[in-house]
Amino acid sequence: MLLSLYRACSAALAPLAPPFLLWRARMRRARLRPEDRLRSQERLAKPSLPRPHGRLAWLHGAAAADIAPLIPLIERLDAAGFAVLVTTRDDGSTPIRLPPTALHQCAPLDAPRFVKPFLAYWRPDVALFAASEFWPNFISESRKRGLPIALINARLSARAFLFWRKLPGVARDLFGGVDLCLARSEADAQRFRFFGASCAQAAGDPIYDLAPSPADAAALARLLARIGARPVWAAFPAGALEEDIVIEAHQKIARNFPDLLTIIAPRHAKRGFDVALRAGRLGLDARVATAADHDSGALPAIHIVGAGDAGLFYRATGVIFLGKSLRGGGGINPVEAAKRGCAILHGPDVDDFEEVYAAVDGAGGGAVVNDAQALASEASLLLFDAAELRAMGRAAADEVERLNGASWRIMQALAPYLAQIFVRPEIEDEAES
C-alpha cells in the first residue's frame, strides 16, 4: 500500500522536477556551470554519453564514497566482459577514479517518468545497488524488465533497521524481491534476512581490496633523500581545529626531537597558506611546498603539501595521523595507509569507517588520540622506538590483508546470474524494436 502511494506520488511530482533541479543548482552556485546543466539533464534521464556495445552492468551508489570501494569489483566485471555504467545521486563535484572502460552518469530521479526511459536507453543486463541505495522505482522497474537485481556491499545499520521495522511491509517488498543480497557484515545480513531477504549473505567489505595509489619512484627517492635521517611523521587534518592540534603536537614532539620534520597535508589545498601563517606566528619554520622547491633544498620544520600526494607520504613516513576524526566528520579511509605499513593515529570520530578502524586498532595497527597531548605522546613513542613502529605498521598491513577478498566473493556469488546473461539474446531498446 505504502509503496503504491510512493510510486503514485513520485509520478505526480515528476513534472516539477526540471524547475526544482534548476532551483537547487542556483542555490548551490550563483552562476551555473555547463556541467551543472549537464548533470541536471542526466537526472531527467537525458544521457550525455552513448551506450557501449555489448553487455552492460549498471552499478548505482549514492555518491563517490560508495563507489570507491567497489573499483576492484568494476575491474572484475570488465574482465568478465561487461561494460559498467556507474550512477550516483551527487552532482559529480567529487571525482570518481573509475577504470577507463567504465562510464559515469548522474542517476535519474526515482520516478517512473525518468527511470523507465533511463532503463530503455541503457538496457542494462544486471542491476547492482551499492550500500544503502534502496529506491523503490529503481527496484520495481528493474524487476519489470526481468533484470537480475543484487544489493552489493549492502548496509543496514541498527538505526536504519529500527526505521524499517516501522514499515515492515515496505521493507519486505523491497528486500524480499531482490535476487541477491551481499552484505558487508554478518550483522547486516541478519537484518536483511529479518525483512525477507532470504538470499542475504555476508561477503565482506570490498574496501580492503583497494590497491594503493601509485607513486612516482623518482619523486619518492628525492623526498627520502631530502628527509635524510630526520625523525618524520605526517598528518592529514581536516579543518582549522585539527590543524591547530597538529601544530601544537609538533611543538610538543620537537622538545624531544629538535630536528623533527612534520608533514601536514590539509584536506583542502587552499588551507595550506593559512596553516603556514598560523604556525609562523608561533615562531615555527613552516612553508608550503611549491613546484620550485619540490625536489631540492632542505625541508622546513613543518612541510605543508597537498592531500592529493597522500600515497607518496604514506611511503615516506612511518607514523601518520588521519584527521577528520577529532571533532566529528567520520574519519579518513585508513586502508591505503595500513597497506603501506604505517602506524595509524586517529581521533575517536570515525563513523564512516568504523569497522575498518576497529579491525586495525584491534590488531594493534592503530591508536586513538583525543587531543594534542595524546597525539604528541603516541607519535613521540613511535619515533623513539623503531621496533614498536615496525610492529604497529606490520600489524596494520597484516590485518587489512587478512580481510581482503570481498570483491572475489561478490563475483563468485554473481557468477550464476552473469553466466545466464551471456546465453540469452541482448536486450534491444524499445525504440529500436
Secondary structure in CASP SS format (residue, H / E / C, confidence):
PFRMAT SS
TARGET T0000
AUTHOR 0000-0000-0000
METHOD secondary structure of the structure
MODEL  1
M C 1.00
L H 1.00
L H 1.00
S H 1.00
L H 1.00
Y H 1.00
R H 1.00
A H 1.00
C H 1.00
S H 1.00
A H 1.00
A H 1.00
L H 1.00
A H 1.00
P H 1.00
L H 1.00
A H 1.00
P H 1.00
P H 1.00
F H 1.00
L H 1.00
L H 1.00
W H 1.00
R H 1.00
A H 1.00
R H 1.00
M H 1.00
R H 1.00
R C 1.00
A C 1.00
R C 1.00
L C 1.00
R C 1.00
P H 1.00
E H 1.00
D H 1.00
R H 1.00
L H 1.00
R H 1.00
S H 1.00
Q H 1.00
E H 1.00
R H 1.00
L C 1.00
A C 1.00
K C 1.00
P C 1.00
S C 1.00
L C 1.00
P C 1.00
R C 1.00
P C 1.00
H C 1.00
G C 1.00
R C 1.00
L E 1.00
A E 1.00
W E 1.00
L E 1.00
H E 1.00
G E 1.00
A C 1.00
A C 1.00
A H 1.00
A H 1.00
D H 1.00
I H 1.00
A H 1.00
P H 1.00
L H 1.00
I H 1.00
P H 1.00
L H 1.00
I H 1.00
E H 1.00
R H 1.00
L H 1.00
D H 1.00
A H 1.00
A C 1.00
G C 1.00
F C 1.00
A E 1.00
V E 1.00
L E 1.00
V E 1.00
T E 1.00
T E 1.00
R C 1.00
D C 1.00
D C 1.00
G C 1.00
S C 1.00
T C 1.00
P C 1.00
I C 1.00
R C 1.00
L C 1.00
P C 1.00
P C 1.00
T C 1.00
A C 1.00
L E 1.00
H E 1.00
Q E 1.00
C E 1.00
A C 1.00
P C 1.00
L C 1.00
D C 1.00
A C 1.00
P H 1.00
R H 1.00
F H 1.00
V H 1.00
K H 1.00
P H 1.00
F H 1.00
L H 1.00
A H 1.00
Y H 1.00
W H 1.00
R C 1.00
P C 1.00
D C 1.00
V E 1.00
A E 1.00
L E 1.00
F E 1.00
A E 1.00
A C 1.00
S C 1.00
E C 1.00
F C 1.00
W C 1.00
P H 1.00
N H 1.00
F H 1.00
I H 1.00
S H 1.00
E H 1.00
S H 1.00
R H 1.00
K H 1.00
R C 1.00
G C 1.00
L C 1.00
P C 1.00
I E 1.00
A E 1.00
L E 1.00
I E 1.00
N E 1.00
A E 1.00
R C 1.00
L C 1.00
S C 1.00
A H 1.00
R H 1.00
A H 1.00
F H 1.00
L H 1.00
F H 1.00
W H 1.00
R H 1.00
K C 1.00
L C 1.00
P H 1.00
G H 1.00
V H 1.00
A H 1.00
R H 1.00
D H 1.00
L H 1.00
F H 1.00
G C 1.00
G C 1.00
V C 1.00
D C 1.00
L E 1.00
C E 1.00
L E 1.00
A E 1.00
R C 1.00
S C 1.00
E H 1.00
A H 1.00
D H 1.00
A H 1.00
Q H 1.00
R H 1.00
F H 1.00
R H 1.00
F H 1.00
F C 1.00
G C 1.00
A C 1.00
S C 1.00
C C 1.00
A E 1.00
Q E 1.00
A E 1.00
A C 1.00
G C 1.00
D C 1.00
P H 1.00
I H 1.00
Y H 1.00
D H 1.00
L C 1.00
A C 1.00
P C 1.00
S C 1.00
P C 1.00
A C 1.00
D C 1.00
A H 1.00
A H 1.00
A H 1.00
L H 1.00
A H 1.00
R H 1.00
L H 1.00
L H 1.00
A H 1.00
R H 1.00
I H 1.00
G C 1.00
A C 1.00
R C 1.00
P C 1.00
V E 1.00
W E 1.00
A E 1.00
A E 1.00
F E 1.00
P C 1.00
A C 1.00
G C 1.00
A H 1.00
L H 1.00
E H 1.00
E H 1.00
D H 1.00
I H 1.00
V H 1.00
I H 1.00
E H 1.00
A H 1.00
H H 1.00
Q H 1.00
K H 1.00
I H 1.00
A H 1.00
R C 1.00
N C 1.00
F C 1.00
P C 1.00
D C 1.00
L C 1.00
L E 1.00
T E 1.00
I E 1.00
I E 1.00
A C 1.00
P C 1.00
R C 1.00
H C 1.00
A H 1.00
K H 1.00
R H 1.00
G H 1.00
F H 1.00
D H 1.00
V H 1.00
A H 1.00
L H 1.00
R H 1.00
A H 1.00
G H 1.00
R H 1.00
L C 1.00
G C 1.00
L C 1.00
D C 1.00
A E 1.00
R E 1.00
V E 1.00
A C 1.00
T C 1.00
A C 1.00
A C 1.00
D C 1.00
H C 1.00
D C 1.00
S C 1.00
G C 1.00
A C 1.00
L C 1.00
P C 1.00
A C 1.00
I E 1.00
H E 1.00
I E 1.00
V C 1.00
G C 1.00
A H 1.00
G H 1.00
D H 1.00
A H 1.00
G H 1.00
L H 1.00
F H 1.00
Y H 1.00
R H 1.00
A H 1.00
T C 1.00
G C 1.00
V E 1.00
I E 1.00
F E 1.00
L E 1.00
G C 1.00
K C 1.00
S C 1.00
L C 1.00
R C 1.00
G C 1.00
G C 1.00
G C 1.00
G C 1.00
I C 1.00
N C 1.00
P C 1.00
V H 1.00
E H 1.00
A H 1.00
A H 1.00
K H 1.00
R C 1.00
G C 1.00
C C 1.00
A E 1.00
I E 1.00
L E 1.00
H E 1.00
G C 1.00
P C 1.00
D C 1.00
V C 1.00
D H 1.00
D H 1.00
F H 1.00
E H 1.00
E H 1.00
V H 1.00
Y H 1.00
A H 1.00
A H 1.00
V H 1.00
D H 1.00
G H 1.00
A C 1.00
G C 1.00
G C 1.00
G E 1.00
A E 1.00
V E 1.00
V C 1.00
N C 1.00
D C 1.00
A H 1.00
Q H 1.00
A H 1.00
L H 1.00
A H 1.00
S H 1.00
E H 1.00
A H 1.00
S H 1.00
L H 1.00
L H 1.00
L H 1.00
F H 1.00
D C 1.00
A H 1.00
A H 1.00
E H 1.00
L H 1.00
R H 1.00
A H 1.00
M H 1.00
G H 1.00
R H 1.00
A H 1.00
A H 1.00
A H 1.00
D H 1.00
E H 1.00
V H 1.00
E H 1.00
R H 1.00
L C 1.00
N C 1.00
G C 1.00
A H 1.00
S H 1.00
W H 1.00
R H 1.00
I H 1.00
M H 1.00
Q H 1.00
A H 1.00
L H 1.00
A H 1.00
P H 1.00
Y H 1.00
L H 1.00
A H 1.00
Q H 1.00
I H 1.00
F H 1.00
V C 1.00
R C 1.00
P C 1.00
E C 1.00
I C 1.00
E C 1.00
D C 1.00
E C 1.00
A C 1.00
E C 1.00
S C 1.00
END
